[in-house]
Amino acid sequence: MTELDTRYISRAGNKLRVRLGIEHQRASVGTFSSLEQAIAARDKALATPADDTIIAGRITVKHNAPALQPARASADQAHTPSHRNVKGTDTSGASGVLTSIPTVPGNVNHDIEPPLTVDAERWLYCSDLHVPLHNRAYIERLMRVARGKNIDTLVIGGDLFDFASSSKHPATEVQASLNDTLRIAGDVLVALAGVFARIVVLPGNHCRRIAKKLNEPLDFDALVHAALRGRCAAQFTITSRDYVYVGTRWLVGHPTFYEASGAAQLARAAIKERRHVIGAHTHLVSLQYTFDARHMVIYPGHMTDPDLTPYIATGRALSRHAEWVNGFVSVEHDKPQLYCDDLVDWSQFEGR
């Protein structure tokens, strides 16, 4: 009986597997029904020129193989005929096995903006303004709270713009034009810049409507700067990411890929990132903990005027969706506070 070469041939059930060493890996050449076939495959693979690849998938032949002792390479048999690194450089000085690893096409290697970290211990967060459908009263309340608490950092967590005229949905009502949306949004941002020294702006799904309409990439900061028209630009930090980190304990944003159960999605993010999470998009107010009671998951409400939103104003009574709730949240030294009509006595901030 021919002796089993355990350096390259091992038993795999009722078949024999031929594998060749490539540095610390063992690449499979195939599985065969007899020792003679396995030896022939081994010899062919070892004779393969260095500029070819021998990893071409597995071949399985369903026949009974001869009974063989389990093949495990011992220390003195662990030698491989030659070694090559992943770039194909011969490290042994001998002809041997070459792995073929494809590279990513150049047009895919675009720069991806790294996540932004906002260094702040005291900050306010709001989302879903949907300008020009914004709620002026709540924006004024946001500014009064900022002045009353002396908070100078604001994070706008998506959907600054509504861009209804670029929506994929049928235009059943008269919608604000793109120019009007940018002009009014710019005025809202300038008003906020009169209170906040630093404003961080993230995109939301409505902010991406123009890019989808054009079917090509459109930088979010270009839209925000088009709205600002050069005013107060130094006070704004704009990111195209749908989230930012705030301090060491918070993750906030407007998820690009939203699930029906948004709270569960954010709870998973909180556990994965080991941070408290503040979301957006739902237009609801809530605060809950993850199942391990270590991280908070907050929905801050919205800053839109439902009476100005056509599909809400005209179909509210029979809508299957929960009633929207206006609100925002402050965080001071990692202690959050929600602001909405049922939780806050607004009179304490009058005159601010």
WOGI-V478811 format. One record per pair of residues at least 24 apart in sequence whose C-alpha atoms are under 10 Angstrom apart, sorted by sequence separation. I is the first residue (numbers start at 1). J is the second residue. D is the distance in whole Angstrom. If there is no record, write none. Layout:
# WOGI-V478811
i | j | d
I | J | D
I | J | D
This chain:
# WOGI-V478811
i | j | d
11 | 35 | 10
17 | 41 | 10
18 | 42 | 6
30 | 54 | 10
161 | 185 | 7
249 | 273 | 9
250 | 274 | 9
251 | 275 | 6
252 | 276 | 8
253 | 277 | 8
254 | 278 | 9
255 | 279 | 8
258 | 282 | 10
263 | 287 | 10
266 | 290 | 9
267 | 291 | 8
270 | 294 | 9
271 | 295 | 7
301 | 325 | 5
302 | 326 | 5
303 | 327 | 7
10 | 35 | 10
17 | 42 | 10
20 | 45 | 8
29 | 54 | 7
30 | 55 | 9
160 | 185 | 7
249 | 274 | 8
250 | 275 | 5
251 | 276 | 6
252 | 277 | 5
253 | 278 | 7
254 | 279 | 6
255 | 280 | 8
256 | 281 | 10
263 | 288 | 9
270 | 295 | 6
271 | 296 | 10
300 | 325 | 9
301 | 326 | 5
302 | 327 | 5
303 | 328 | 8
9 | 35 | 9
19 | 45 | 9
20 | 46 | 8
28 | 54 | 9
29 | 55 | 6
30 | 56 | 8
31 | 57 | 10
32 | 58 | 9
33 | 59 | 10
123 | 149 | 10
134 | 160 | 9
248 | 274 | 10
249 | 275 | 5
250 | 276 | 5
251 | 277 | 5
252 | 278 | 5
253 | 279 | 5
254 | 280 | 5
255 | 281 | 8
263 | 289 | 10
264 | 290 | 9
270 | 296 | 8
300 | 326 | 8
301 | 327 | 4
302 | 328 | 7
18 | 45 | 9
27 | 54 | 9
28 | 55 | 7
29 | 56 | 7
30 | 57 | 7
31 | 58 | 6
32 | 59 | 7
33 | 60 | 8
34 | 61 | 9
122 | 149 | 9
123 | 150 | 10
124 | 151 | 7
129 | 156 | 9
133 | 160 | 10
134 | 161 | 9
248 | 275 | 8
249 | 276 | 6
250 | 277 | 6
251 | 278 | 7
252 | 279 | 6
253 | 280 | 6
254 | 281 | 6
263 | 290 | 10
270 | 297 | 7
300 | 327 | 6
301 | 328 | 6
10 | 38 | 9
27 | 55 | 7
28 | 56 | 9
29 | 57 | 7
30 | 58 | 4
31 | 59 | 6
32 | 60 | 6
33 | 61 | 6
122 | 150 | 9
123 | 151 | 6
124 | 152 | 8
125 | 153 | 9
126 | 154 | 8
127 | 155 | 8
128 | 156 | 8
129 | 157 | 9
130 | 158 | 9
131 | 159 | 8
132 | 160 | 9
133 | 161 | 9
134 | 162 | 9
160 | 188 | 10
247 | 275 | 10
248 | 276 | 10
249 | 277 | 9
250 | 278 | 8
251 | 279 | 9
252 | 280 | 8
253 | 281 | 9
254 | 282 | 10
267 | 295 | 8
269 | 297 | 9
299 | 327 | 9
300 | 328 | 5
301 | 329 | 9
9 | 38 | 7
27 | 56 | 10
28 | 57 | 7
29 | 58 | 6
30 | 59 | 5
31 | 60 | 5
32 | 61 | 6
33 | 62 | 7
34 | 63 | 8
122 | 151 | 6
123 | 152 | 7
124 | 153 | 6
125 | 154 | 6
126 | 155 | 7
127 | 156 | 5
128 | 157 | 7
129 | 158 | 8
130 | 159 | 6
131 | 160 | 6
132 | 161 | 7
133 | 162 | 7
160 | 189 | 9
246 | 275 | 10
267 | 296 | 8
268 | 297 | 10
299 | 328 | 9
300 | 329 | 6
5 | 35 | 10
8 | 38 | 9
9 | 39 | 8
27 | 57 | 10
28 | 58 | 7
29 | 59 | 8
30 | 60 | 7
31 | 61 | 7
32 | 62 | 8
33 | 63 | 5
34 | 64 | 8
35 | 65 | 8
121 | 151 | 10
122 | 152 | 8
123 | 153 | 5
124 | 154 | 5
125 | 155 | 5
126 | 156 | 5
127 | 157 | 5
128 | 158 | 6
129 | 159 | 6
130 | 160 | 5
131 | 161 | 5
132 | 162 | 7
133 | 163 | 10
245 | 275 | 9
246 | 276 | 10
266 | 296 | 10
267 | 297 | 6
299 | 329 | 9
300 | 330 | 9
4 | 35 | 8
8 | 39 | 9
28 | 59 | 10
30 | 61 | 10
31 | 62 | 10
32 | 63 | 9
33 | 64 | 6
34 | 65 | 5
35 | 66 | 8
120 | 151 | 10
122 | 153 | 7
123 | 154 | 6
124 | 155 | 6
125 | 156 | 6
126 | 157 | 6
127 | 158 | 5
128 | 159 | 5
129 | 160 | 5
130 | 161 | 5
131 | 162 | 6
132 | 163 | 9
133 | 164 | 10
245 | 276 | 10
246 | 277 | 10
266 | 297 | 7
267 | 298 | 9
298 | 329 | 9
3 | 35 | 9
9 | 41 | 10
32 | 64 | 10
33 | 65 | 5
34 | 66 | 7
120 | 152 | 9
121 | 153 | 9
122 | 154 | 9
123 | 155 | 8
124 | 156 | 9
125 | 157 | 7
126 | 158 | 8
127 | 159 | 7
128 | 160 | 6
129 | 161 | 7
130 | 162 | 4
131 | 163 | 8
132 | 164 | 10
178 | 210 | 9
208 | 240 | 10
245 | 277 | 9
265 | 297 | 10
266 | 298 | 9
2 | 35 | 8
5 | 38 | 10
9 | 42 | 8
32 | 65 | 8
33 | 66 | 8
35 | 68 | 9
120 | 153 | 7
127 | 160 | 7
128 | 161 | 8
129 | 162 | 8
130 | 163 | 8
131 | 164 | 10
264 | 297 | 9
266 | 299 | 10
1 | 35 | 10
2 | 36 | 9
4 | 38 | 10
5 | 39 | 8
8 | 42 | 7
20 | 54 | 9
50 | 84 | 9
119 | 153 | 10
120 | 154 | 10
126 | 160 | 10
128 | 162 | 9
130 | 164 | 9
199 | 233 | 10
243 | 277 | 10
263 | 297 | 7
4 | 39 | 9
8 | 43 | 10
20 | 55 | 9
46 | 81 | 8
118 | 153 | 9
189 | 224 | 9
197 | 232 | 10
199 | 234 | 10
200 | 235 | 9
201 | 236 | 7
202 | 237 | 9
203 | 238 | 9
243 | 278 | 10
263 | 298 | 8
19 | 55 | 9
46 | 82 | 9
198 | 234 | 9
199 | 235 | 6
200 | 236 | 6
201 | 237 | 6
202 | 238 | 6
203 | 239 | 7
204 | 240 | 9
243 | 279 | 9
263 | 299 | 8
2 | 39 | 10
5 | 42 | 10
51 | 88 | 8
118 | 155 | 9
186 | 223 | 10
190 | 227 | 10
197 | 234 | 9
198 | 235 | 5
199 | 236 | 5
200 | 237 | 5
201 | 238 | 5
202 | 239 | 6
203 | 240 | 6
204 | 241 | 9
205 | 242 | 9
262 | 299 | 10
300 | 337 | 10
301 | 338 | 9
8 | 46 | 10
50 | 88 | 8
154 | 192 | 9
186 | 224 | 8
189 | 227 | 8
190 | 228 | 7
193 | 231 | 9
194 | 232 | 9
197 | 235 | 6
198 | 236 | 6
199 | 237 | 6
200 | 238 | 6
201 | 239 | 6
202 | 240 | 6
203 | 241 | 7
204 | 242 | 7
284 | 322 | 8
298 | 336 | 9
300 | 338 | 7
301 | 339 | 9
302 | 340 | 10
50 | 89 | 10
154 | 193 | 9
167 | 206 | 8
185 | 224 | 8
186 | 225 | 8
188 | 227 | 9
189 | 228 | 7
193 | 232 | 7
196 | 235 | 8
197 | 236 | 9
198 | 237 | 8
199 | 238 | 8
200 | 239 | 8
201 | 240 | 9
202 | 241 | 7
203 | 242 | 6
204 | 243 | 10
282 | 321 | 10
283 | 322 | 9
284 | 323 | 8
285 | 324 | 8
286 | 325 | 10
298 | 337 | 10
299 | 338 | 9
300 | 339 | 8
301 | 340 | 8
18 | 58 | 10
50 | 90 | 9
153 | 193 | 10
166 | 206 | 9
186 | 226 | 8
187 | 227 | 8
188 | 228 | 9
193 | 233 | 9
196 | 236 | 10
201 | 241 | 10
202 | 242 | 6
203 | 243 | 9
282 | 322 | 9
283 | 323 | 9
284 | 324 | 6
285 | 325 | 6
296 | 336 | 9
298 | 338 | 9
300 | 340 | 9
17 | 58 | 9
152 | 193 | 9
154 | 195 | 10
160 | 201 | 8
166 | 207 | 10
167 | 208 | 10
168 | 209 | 8
182 | 223 | 8
185 | 226 | 10
186 | 227 | 4
187 | 228 | 7
190 | 231 | 7
191 | 232 | 10
193 | 234 | 10
194 | 235 | 10
201 | 242 | 10
202 | 243 | 7
283 | 324 | 5
284 | 325 | 5
285 | 326 | 8
17 | 59 | 9
55 | 97 | 9
153 | 195 | 9
154 | 196 | 7
159 | 201 | 9
160 | 202 | 8
161 | 203 | 9
162 | 204 | 9
164 | 206 | 8
166 | 208 | 9
167 | 209 | 6
168 | 210 | 10
182 | 224 | 8
185 | 227 | 6
186 | 228 | 5
187 | 229 | 10
189 | 231 | 9
190 | 232 | 7
193 | 235 | 7
201 | 243 | 10
202 | 244 | 8
282 | 324 | 8
283 | 325 | 6
284 | 326 | 7
285 | 327 | 7
17 | 60 | 9
54 | 97 | 7
55 | 98 | 9
132 | 175 | 10
133 | 176 | 9
152 | 195 | 7
153 | 196 | 6
154 | 197 | 8
155 | 198 | 9
156 | 199 | 7
157 | 200 | 8
158 | 201 | 7
159 | 202 | 8
160 | 203 | 7
161 | 204 | 8
162 | 205 | 9
163 | 206 | 6
164 | 207 | 10
166 | 209 | 6
167 | 210 | 8
182 | 225 | 9
183 | 226 | 8
184 | 227 | 8
185 | 228 | 8
186 | 229 | 7
189 | 232 | 9
190 | 233 | 9
193 | 236 | 8
201 | 244 | 10
282 | 325 | 9
283 | 326 | 7
284 | 327 | 8
285 | 328 | 8
16 | 60 | 9
50 | 94 | 9
51 | 95 | 9
52 | 96 | 10
53 | 97 | 7
54 | 98 | 8
55 | 99 | 8
132 | 176 | 7
151 | 195 | 9
152 | 196 | 4
153 | 197 | 6
154 | 198 | 6
155 | 199 | 6
156 | 200 | 6
157 | 201 | 6
158 | 202 | 5
159 | 203 | 6
160 | 204 | 7
161 | 205 | 9
162 | 206 | 5
163 | 207 | 7
165 | 209 | 9
166 | 210 | 6
168 | 212 | 9
182 | 226 | 7
183 | 227 | 6
184 | 228 | 10
186 | 230 | 10
187 | 231 | 9
189 | 233 | 10
200 | 244 | 9
283 | 327 | 8
285 | 329 | 10
15 | 60 | 8
16 | 61 | 10
50 | 95 | 6
51 | 96 | 9
52 | 97 | 8
53 | 98 | 6
54 | 99 | 8
55 | 100 | 8
131 | 176 | 9
132 | 177 | 10
150 | 195 | 9
151 | 196 | 7
152 | 197 | 5
153 | 198 | 5
154 | 199 | 5
155 | 200 | 5
156 | 201 | 5
157 | 202 | 5
158 | 203 | 4
159 | 204 | 4
160 | 205 | 10
161 | 206 | 6
162 | 207 | 7
163 | 208 | 9
164 | 209 | 8
165 | 210 | 9
166 | 211 | 9
167 | 212 | 9
168 | 213 | 8
182 | 227 | 5
183 | 228 | 8
186 | 231 | 8
190 | 235 | 10
250 | 295 | 9
252 | 297 | 10
15 | 61 | 8
49 | 95 | 7
50 | 96 | 5
51 | 97 | 8
52 | 98 | 7
53 | 99 | 6
54 | 100 | 9
150 | 196 | 9
151 | 197 | 9
152 | 198 | 6
153 | 199 | 6
154 | 200 | 6
155 | 201 | 6
156 | 202 | 6
157 | 203 | 7
158 | 204 | 4
159 | 205 | 7
160 | 206 | 8
161 | 207 | 6
162 | 208 | 10
163 | 209 | 7
164 | 210 | 10
166 | 212 | 8
167 | 213 | 8
181 | 227 | 8
182 | 228 | 8
183 | 229 | 9
249 | 295 | 9
250 | 296 | 9
251 | 297 | 10
252 | 298 | 9
14 | 61 | 10
15 | 62 | 8
48 | 95 | 9
49 | 96 | 7
50 | 97 | 6
51 | 98 | 7
52 | 99 | 8
53 | 100 | 6
151 | 198 | 10
152 | 199 | 8
153 | 200 | 8
154 | 201 | 9
155 | 202 | 8
156 | 203 | 9
157 | 204 | 7
158 | 205 | 8
159 | 206 | 5
160 | 207 | 7
161 | 208 | 9
162 | 209 | 9
163 | 210 | 7
166 | 213 | 6
179 | 226 | 10
180 | 227 | 10
182 | 229 | 9
189 | 236 | 9
14 | 62 | 8
15 | 63 | 7
16 | 64 | 10
47 | 95 | 9
48 | 96 | 7
49 | 97 | 8
50 | 98 | 6
51 | 99 | 9
52 | 100 | 8
53 | 101 | 10
132 | 180 | 8
133 | 181 | 9
143 | 191 | 9
147 | 195 | 7
156 | 204 | 10
158 | 206 | 8
159 | 207 | 6
161 | 209 | 9
165 | 213 | 10
166 | 214 | 9
179 | 227 | 9
208 | 256 | 10
14 | 63 | 8
15 | 64 | 7
16 | 65 | 7
46 | 95 | 9
47 | 96 | 8
48 | 97 | 7
49 | 98 | 9
50 | 99 | 9
51 | 100 | 9
131 | 180 | 9
132 | 181 | 6
139 | 188 | 9
143 | 192 | 7
146 | 195 | 7
147 | 196 | 9
158 | 207 | 7
159 | 208 | 9
204 | 253 | 8
205 | 254 | 8
287 | 336 | 10
14 | 64 | 6
15 | 65 | 5
16 | 66 | 9
46 | 96 | 7
47 | 97 | 9
48 | 98 | 9
131 | 181 | 6
132 | 182 | 9
134 | 184 | 10
142 | 192 | 9
143 | 193 | 10
146 | 196 | 8
202 | 252 | 10
203 | 253 | 9
204 | 254 | 6
205 | 255 | 8
287 | 337 | 10
13 | 64 | 9
14 | 65 | 5
15 | 66 | 8
45 | 96 | 9
46 | 97 | 7
130 | 181 | 9
131 | 182 | 8
132 | 183 | 9
133 | 184 | 10
134 | 185 | 9
140 | 191 | 10
143 | 194 | 9
144 | 195 | 9
202 | 253 | 7
203 | 254 | 7
204 | 255 | 8
205 | 256 | 7
278 | 329 | 9
287 | 338 | 8
13 | 65 | 9
14 | 66 | 8
15 | 67 | 10
16 | 68 | 9
45 | 97 | 8
131 | 183 | 10
132 | 184 | 6
133 | 185 | 10
136 | 188 | 9
139 | 191 | 9
140 | 192 | 9
143 | 195 | 6
201 | 253 | 10
202 | 254 | 8
203 | 255 | 9
204 | 256 | 7
205 | 257 | 9
286 | 338 | 9
12 | 65 | 10
14 | 67 | 8
15 | 68 | 10
131 | 184 | 7
132 | 185 | 7
139 | 192 | 8
142 | 195 | 10
143 | 196 | 8
203 | 256 | 9
205 | 258 | 10
285 | 338 | 8
11 | 65 | 9
13 | 67 | 10
14 | 68 | 9
26 | 80 | 10
131 | 185 | 6
134 | 188 | 9
285 | 339 | 9
11 | 66 | 10
16 | 71 | 10
130 | 185 | 9
131 | 186 | 10
285 | 340 | 8
11 | 67 | 9
24 | 80 | 10
129 | 185 | 9
132 | 188 | 9
11 | 68 | 7
13 | 70 | 10
21 | 78 | 9
23 | 80 | 8
131 | 188 | 8
10 | 68 | 9
11 | 69 | 8
12 | 70 | 9
21 | 79 | 8
22 | 80 | 8
276 | 334 | 9
278 | 336 | 10
10 | 69 | 9
11 | 70 | 6
12 | 71 | 9
21 | 80 | 6
22 | 81 | 9
23 | 82 | 8
24 | 83 | 9
129 | 188 | 10
10 | 70 | 7
11 | 71 | 6
20 | 80 | 7
21 | 81 | 8
22 | 82 | 8
23 | 83 | 5
10 | 71 | 5
11 | 72 | 9
20 | 81 | 9
21 | 82 | 8
22 | 83 | 6
23 | 84 | 6
24 | 85 | 10
9 | 71 | 7
10 | 72 | 7
20 | 82 | 10
21 | 83 | 8
22 | 84 | 6
23 | 85 | 7
161 | 223 | 9
8 | 71 | 9
9 | 72 | 9
10 | 73 | 9
21 | 84 | 9
22 | 85 | 8
23 | 86 | 9
161 | 224 | 9
4 | 68 | 8
6 | 70 | 9
7 | 71 | 8
8 | 72 | 10
9 | 73 | 9
22 | 86 | 9
160 | 224 | 9
1 | 66 | 10
3 | 68 | 10
4 | 69 | 9
6 | 71 | 5
7 | 72 | 8
8 | 73 | 9
4 | 70 | 10
5 | 71 | 8
6 | 72 | 6
7 | 73 | 6
161 | 227 | 10
4 | 71 | 8
5 | 72 | 10
6 | 73 | 5
7 | 74 | 8
5 | 73 | 9
6 | 74 | 8
23 | 91 | 9
7 | 76 | 10
8 | 77 | 10
7 | 77 | 6
8 | 78 | 10
27 | 97 | 9
6 | 77 | 7
7 | 78 | 6
8 | 79 | 10
5 | 77 | 9
6 | 78 | 9
7 | 79 | 7
8 | 80 | 8
27 | 99 | 9
124 | 196 | 10
7 | 80 | 7
8 | 81 | 10
123 | 196 | 10
7 | 81 | 10
22 | 96 | 9
23 | 97 | 10
125 | 199 | 10
127 | 201 | 9
130 | 204 | 10
21 | 96 | 10
22 | 97 | 7
123 | 198 | 10
124 | 199 | 10
125 | 200 | 10
127 | 202 | 9
128 | 203 | 10
206 | 281 | 10
20 | 96 | 10
21 | 97 | 8
22 | 98 | 8
123 | 199 | 10
127 | 203 | 10
128 | 204 | 8
130 | 206 | 8
204 | 280 | 9
205 | 281 | 8
20 | 97 | 8
22 | 99 | 8
127 | 204 | 9
128 | 205 | 10
130 | 207 | 9
204 | 281 | 8
128 | 206 | 9
155 | 236 | 10
250 | 331 | 10
118 | 200 | 8
153 | 235 | 10
154 | 236 | 10
155 | 237 | 9
156 | 238 | 10
158 | 241 | 10
116 | 200 | 10
158 | 242 | 8
249 | 333 | 10
250 | 334 | 8
157 | 242 | 8
158 | 243 | 9
249 | 334 | 7
157 | 243 | 8
247 | 333 | 10
248 | 334 | 9
157 | 244 | 9
247 | 334 | 9
246 | 334 | 10
155 | 244 | 9
155 | 246 | 9
158 | 252 | 10
157 | 252 | 7
158 | 253 | 7
159 | 254 | 8
156 | 252 | 10
157 | 253 | 5
158 | 254 | 6
155 | 252 | 9
156 | 253 | 8
157 | 254 | 6
158 | 255 | 9
155 | 253 | 9
156 | 254 | 10
157 | 255 | 10
118 | 237 | 10
116 | 237 | 9
157 | 278 | 9
158 | 279 | 9
159 | 280 | 9
116 | 238 | 9
157 | 279 | 8
158 | 280 | 7
159 | 281 | 8
116 | 239 | 7
123 | 246 | 9
157 | 280 | 7
158 | 281 | 8
115 | 239 | 8
116 | 240 | 10
122 | 246 | 10
156 | 280 | 10
157 | 281 | 9
114 | 239 | 9
115 | 240 | 9
116 | 241 | 8
121 | 246 | 8
122 | 247 | 10
113 | 239 | 8
114 | 240 | 10
115 | 241 | 7
117 | 243 | 10
118 | 244 | 7
119 | 245 | 9
120 | 246 | 7
121 | 247 | 7
127 | 253 | 9
128 | 254 | 9
113 | 240 | 8
114 | 241 | 8
115 | 242 | 9
116 | 243 | 8
117 | 244 | 6
118 | 245 | 6
119 | 246 | 6
120 | 247 | 6
121 | 248 | 10
125 | 252 | 9
126 | 253 | 10
127 | 254 | 8
112 | 240 | 10
113 | 241 | 7
115 | 243 | 7
116 | 244 | 5
117 | 245 | 5
118 | 246 | 5
119 | 247 | 5
120 | 248 | 9
125 | 253 | 10
112 | 241 | 9
115 | 244 | 6
116 | 245 | 6
117 | 246 | 6
118 | 247 | 6
119 | 248 | 8
114 | 244 | 10
115 | 245 | 7
116 | 246 | 8
117 | 247 | 7
118 | 248 | 9
117 | 248 | 9
118 | 250 | 10
117 | 250 | 10
117 | 251 | 9
175 | 309 | 10
175 | 310 | 9
173 | 309 | 10
174 | 310 | 9
173 | 310 | 7
172 | 310 | 9
173 | 311 | 8
172 | 311 | 9
173 | 314 | 10
162 | 304 | 10
157 | 300 | 10
159 | 302 | 10
160 | 303 | 9
159 | 303 | 10
160 | 304 | 10
164 | 309 | 10
162 | 309 | 10
126 | 278 | 10
127 | 279 | 9
128 | 280 | 7
125 | 278 | 8
126 | 279 | 10
127 | 280 | 6
128 | 281 | 7
125 | 279 | 10
126 | 280 | 8
127 | 281 | 8
128 | 282 | 9
129 | 283 | 10
127 | 282 | 10
128 | 283 | 7
127 | 283 | 9
142 | 303 | 10
138 | 302 | 9
139 | 303 | 7
138 | 303 | 6
139 | 304 | 9
137 | 303 | 9
138 | 304 | 8
135 | 302 | 9
136 | 303 | 8
137 | 304 | 10
138 | 305 | 9
134 | 302 | 9
135 | 303 | 5
136 | 304 | 8
137 | 305 | 9
134 | 303 | 6
135 | 304 | 5
136 | 305 | 8
133 | 303 | 9
134 | 304 | 4
135 | 305 | 4
133 | 304 | 6
134 | 305 | 5
135 | 306 | 8
127 | 299 | 10
128 | 300 | 10
130 | 302 | 9
131 | 303 | 9
132 | 304 | 9
133 | 305 | 6
134 | 306 | 9
135 | 307 | 9
156 | 328 | 10
126 | 299 | 10
127 | 300 | 8
128 | 301 | 8
129 | 302 | 7
130 | 303 | 8
131 | 304 | 8
132 | 305 | 9
133 | 306 | 8
135 | 308 | 9
126 | 300 | 7
127 | 301 | 8
128 | 302 | 5
129 | 303 | 5
130 | 304 | 6
131 | 305 | 10
133 | 307 | 9
134 | 308 | 8
125 | 300 | 8
126 | 301 | 8
127 | 302 | 6
128 | 303 | 6
129 | 304 | 5
130 | 305 | 9
133 | 308 | 6
134 | 309 | 9
126 | 302 | 7
127 | 303 | 6
128 | 304 | 7
129 | 305 | 8
132 | 308 | 9
133 | 309 | 6
154 | 330 | 9
126 | 303 | 7
127 | 304 | 9
132 | 309 | 10
133 | 310 | 10
130 | 309 | 9
151 | 330 | 9
151 | 331 | 10
149 | 330 | 10
151 | 332 | 9
149 | 332 | 10
146 | 330 | 9
142 | 327 | 9
145 | 330 | 9
141 | 327 | 10
142 | 328 | 7
141 | 328 | 10
142 | 329 | 9
138 | 326 | 7
139 | 327 | 10
142 | 330 | 9
138 | 327 | 7
139 | 328 | 10
138 | 328 | 9
135 | 326 | 8
145 | 339 | 9
129 | 326 | 10
142 | 339 | 9
128 | 326 | 10
141 | 339 | 9
127 | 326 | 10
141 | 340 | 10
126 | 326 | 10
127 | 327 | 9
148 | 348 | 9
149 | 349 | 9
126 | 327 | 7
127 | 328 | 8
138 | 339 | 10
145 | 346 | 9
148 | 349 | 7
125 | 327 | 10
126 | 328 | 5
127 | 329 | 10
138 | 340 | 9
144 | 346 | 9
147 | 349 | 9
148 | 350 | 9
125 | 328 | 6
126 | 329 | 7
145 | 348 | 9
146 | 349 | 10
148 | 351 | 9
149 | 352 | 10
124 | 328 | 8
125 | 329 | 5
126 | 330 | 9
144 | 348 | 10
145 | 349 | 6
147 | 351 | 10
148 | 352 | 6
124 | 329 | 6
125 | 330 | 6
141 | 346 | 8
144 | 349 | 6
145 | 350 | 9
147 | 352 | 6
123 | 329 | 9
124 | 330 | 4
125 | 331 | 8
143 | 349 | 10
144 | 350 | 7
146 | 352 | 9
123 | 330 | 6
124 | 331 | 6
142 | 349 | 10
144 | 351 | 8
145 | 352 | 8
122 | 330 | 8
123 | 331 | 5
124 | 332 | 9
141 | 349 | 8
144 | 352 | 5
122 | 331 | 6
123 | 332 | 7
141 | 350 | 9
143 | 352 | 8
121 | 331 | 7
122 | 332 | 4
123 | 333 | 9
120 | 331 | 9
121 | 332 | 6
122 | 333 | 6
123 | 334 | 10
141 | 352 | 9
120 | 332 | 9
121 | 333 | 5
122 | 334 | 8
124 | 336 | 9
140 | 352 | 10
120 | 333 | 9
121 | 334 | 7
122 | 335 | 9
123 | 336 | 10
124 | 337 | 10
125 | 338 | 10
120 | 334 | 10
121 | 335 | 10
122 | 336 | 10
